[in-house]
Amino acid sequence: MDLQETLTTIATSGVVTGFLVFGARTWFKAGLDNHYKKKIQDLTHEYDKKLAKFNAKIAKEAADRQEDFQRKIYDFTMYSAKKHELYPEIFKQIHEIQYNFQQLDKFSSVNILEGLTSKDKVLPFFQKLANVINSRAISDVVSDEEFRKVIQATTEFDFGDCTELARGTFVKALSNEILKHIRIFDNLFILNLLYFSDEAAHYIQDIKFDFYKLSKETNLSDEDKNQLKLSLEQKINGLRGILKKEISVGYYSS
């Protein structure tokens, strides 16, 4: 083989080698690219799975929190609505009982039938009294069938005894009716105790005990009775402020 052929052979061999090296590099690079591409695809797929799982967890937690929040809002709304219903009603009953005690004191110390001129006007007088005085207790007494029968029976006595018996019967009936209203007030409080704040419940409890004491302790001296009434009025005024504060908008937003 001459020099020219040798050079040609070497040159050809170099080109072939170059192509082989280039092909090998291209193949290796393509394989490497495919490897990393698959690796990236696997990583992306795994990331997407974890992201989807994470998003699902976040969505569930958000839904649970929303449900819990809605339940708390519902509970609070129902609780608040109940307080707005109970507080005015309990104070209304307290005020009515206090007012009825004032009327009882008045009728116990004054002969309310003094101006009557005939026995047949006794029952109509009490009926008129019930219409004039804004008191459910008095209205309940006068409308009671047993009370009417007793008052009608008193007309069998002479005029003086008739009016005195009628007045005594009315005072006693009113006292019993006040006690009945105190029990109604007490039941309303006890059955709904969970809706009252500790501070409000403390005041209501004290007022209730004073009401019972005032209705049952007939042997109280005038001084003790006046002290009890003064204490009772102070407690009622204190309760008014508490109830008013607790059902105001500012109380819930503070």
Secondary structure, 3 states (H helix, E strand, C coil): CCHHHHHHHHHHHHHHHHHHHHHHHHHHHHHHHHHHHHHHHHHHHHHHHHHHHHHHHHHHHHHHHHHHHHHHHHHHHHHHHHHHHHHHHHHHHHHHHHHHHHHHHHHHHCCCCCCCCCHHHHHHHHHHHHHHCCCHHHHHHHHCHHHHHHHHHHCCCCHHHHHHHHHHHHHHHHHHHHHHHHHHHHHHHHHCHHHCCHHHHHHHHHHHHHHHHHHHCCCCCHHHHHHHHHHHHHHHHHHHHHHHHHCCHHHHHC
